[in-house]
């Protein structure tokens, strides 16, 4: 099993298979528009722009499970991300990332890369680095700034 076995709805409502990203290095992130970590969108967009020609993608999955910090509609979230942070990487519809309604992709990601004390995601902007084979390389805590994982991304791109 790999991330390529999953699909999710894009902001436009289209079901998109993650298999479309086969052979690319991915950074999958649960996002929120009204969180203290929201400025990380800037770093995520910078990575996308810097490395997209090397087969790198950022995939954003908005989530409202943590202190209701992404209450808007999918259209509002998309508009916010584009207008405030220039986000052009793939954003998906709002999902749950933990609990009984967790999206199957995040059930898989958390089973492959446990957090510090639990496999559950504890907050917005948890990041998962995925290799070209669709396997989880690493999991990063919400407070881990995108800039601090650049060397891991570069290493994954060279593999």
Secondary structure, 3 states (H helix, E strand, C coil): CCHHHCEEEECCCCEEEHHHHCCCEEEEEEECCCCCCCCHHHHHHHHHHHHHHHCEEEEEEECCCCCCCCCCCHHHHHHHHHHHHCCCCEEECCCCCCCCCCCHHHHHHHHHCCCCCCCCCCCCCCEEEECCCCCEEEEECCCCCHHHHHHHHHHHHHC
